[in-house]
Amino acid sequence: MKKMLFAISLLLALCTACSGEGAVRTEKNASTDLSQVALDEIALGGSVQSLDLTKYTPASGEENADSANTHSFEEVQIKTDPSGTITFVKGILGTGIQARVNGAQPSSLREAIELLGSNYHEYWFDREQNLKACTYYDAASKSYATFVSFDDGLVWLILSQ
């Protein structure tokens, strides 16, 4: 009996470890126009050279040395292609950084859903920390916007191509 309980526990632990929690899920739901979604003034497809990055706190050592195309700050991480076009943005909301959706600044997941509609995929981003995520897909730009929340309050916005 103990061996069977141990085997079941081991199987459950393995399933949980392989569940993909903590990662953005890029399932292609019905398309949603994400052209008006940004983090502060940082939008996918824009030029990193046109941004004022001095308002962000530089991250320490290793994170900054990540790669020539990664700009890491305490509040936000920006990745670009070799020409400087923004391909990824991840920001902590509420640290002076705002999500911008269709001209509005949603502070809750419910508000973001009201602005973008119901074509999203909802899942646990990190169940242990009670973080839920909703990911939208834009077929025209082949991009994703993931809103991560804790008790409906937005915590992160992740934009990626």
ABEGO torsion letter per residue (X at the ends): XAAAAAAAAAAAAAAAAAAGBGBBBBBBBBBBBAAABBBEABBBGBBAAABBAAABBBBBGAAAAABAABBBBAABBBBBBAAGBBABBBBBBGAGBBBBBGGBBBABAAAAAAAAEABBBBBBABAAAGBBBBBBBBAAAGBBBBBBBBGGBBABBBBBX
